[in-house]
Amino acid sequence: MANTLPDVVLPENTWVDLYDTTGITVGLPVTVTNKGSYSILLVVSASSPSSSTLGAPLYPGPFGSVAFVDSDELGLWARATVGTSQVLVQES
């Protein structure tokens, strides 16, 4: 397991590049844990999604819900849908 990185803060309705923010090399497999109180959206894309892009929901859970992103993806973006949220991103 890789070292634990600081949580990434997701502002409401603003796409955040998770690879760039964490310093993880694009294309490495990652695990994303939603540690917030509300659902977030995830999109695999090389460039920033448009404001109308819906993405895949990652719901909150009592211990955070988890998404696994495969290797060789071109980019990974996340945004909070309500308020501010935070995610933990780690190399898988």
C-alpha positions as CSV (number, residue, x, y, z in Angstrom):
1,M,0.0,0.0,0.0
2,A,1.3,3.5,-0.9
3,N,1.7,6.2,1.7
4,T,-1.6,7.9,2.8
5,L,-2.0,11.3,1.1
6,P,-3.9,14.3,2.5
7,D,-7.6,14.4,1.7
8,V,-8.6,16.2,-1.5
9,V,-11.2,18.9,-0.9
10,L,-13.9,19.0,-3.6
11,P,-15.8,22.4,-3.9
12,E,-19.4,22.2,-5.0
13,N,-19.8,21.9,-8.8
14,T,-16.1,22.4,-9.5
15,W,-14.3,19.6,-11.3
16,V,-10.9,18.7,-9.6
17,D,-8.2,16.8,-11.4
18,L,-7.4,14.0,-8.8
19,Y,-4.1,12.9,-10.4
20,D,-2.8,16.5,-10.6
21,T,-3.9,17.4,-7.1
22,T,-2.4,14.3,-5.5
23,G,0.8,14.2,-7.6
24,I,0.0,10.6,-8.5
25,T,1.2,9.7,-12.0
26,V,-1.6,9.7,-14.6
27,G,-2.4,6.2,-15.6
28,L,-1.5,4.5,-12.3
29,P,-4.4,2.6,-10.7
30,V,-6.0,4.4,-7.8
31,T,-8.6,3.9,-5.1
32,V,-10.9,6.8,-4.3
33,T,-12.8,6.9,-1.0
34,N,-15.7,9.4,-0.5
35,K,-15.2,10.7,3.1
36,G,-17.8,13.4,2.8
37,S,-21.5,13.5,3.9
38,Y,-22.9,13.7,0.3
39,S,-22.4,11.9,-3.0
40,I,-19.7,13.0,-5.4
41,L,-19.3,12.5,-9.1
42,L,-16.3,10.8,-10.8
43,V,-15.3,11.1,-14.5
44,V,-12.4,9.4,-16.3
45,S,-11.2,11.9,-18.9
46,A,-8.0,13.5,-20.1
47,S,-9.4,17.0,-19.9
48,S,-11.8,18.8,-17.5
49,P,-15.4,17.7,-18.0
50,S,-18.0,20.3,-18.8
51,S,-20.3,21.6,-16.1
52,S,-23.2,19.6,-17.5
53,T,-21.3,16.2,-17.3
54,L,-22.9,13.9,-14.8
55,G,-20.3,11.2,-14.2
56,A,-20.5,8.2,-12.0
57,P,-21.9,8.8,-8.5
58,L,-19.9,7.7,-5.5
59,Y,-22.2,7.8,-2.5
60,P,-21.1,8.4,1.1
61,G,-21.1,5.6,3.6
62,P,-20.4,5.2,7.3
63,F,-16.8,4.5,6.6
64,G,-16.7,6.1,3.1
65,S,-17.6,4.3,-0.1
66,V,-14.8,3.3,-2.5
67,A,-14.2,3.3,-6.2
68,F,-11.3,1.5,-7.9
69,V,-9.9,3.1,-11.0
70,D,-7.9,0.8,-13.4
71,S,-4.5,1.5,-14.7
72,D,-3.9,3.3,-18.0
73,E,-6.8,5.8,-17.6
74,L,-6.1,9.2,-19.2
75,G,-7.3,11.2,-16.2
76,L,-9.6,11.3,-13.2
77,W,-11.9,14.1,-12.2
78,A,-14.2,14.5,-9.2
79,R,-16.7,17.2,-8.0
80,A,-19.0,17.6,-5.0
81,T,-22.7,17.8,-5.9
82,V,-23.8,19.5,-2.7
83,G,-21.6,21.7,-0.5
84,T,-18.0,20.8,-0.1
85,S,-16.7,17.2,0.2
86,Q,-13.4,15.4,0.6
87,V,-12.0,12.2,-0.9
88,L,-9.0,10.1,-0.1
89,V,-7.0,9.1,-3.2
90,Q,-4.3,6.4,-3.0
91,E,-2.3,4.3,-5.5
92,S,-3.8,0.8,-5.6
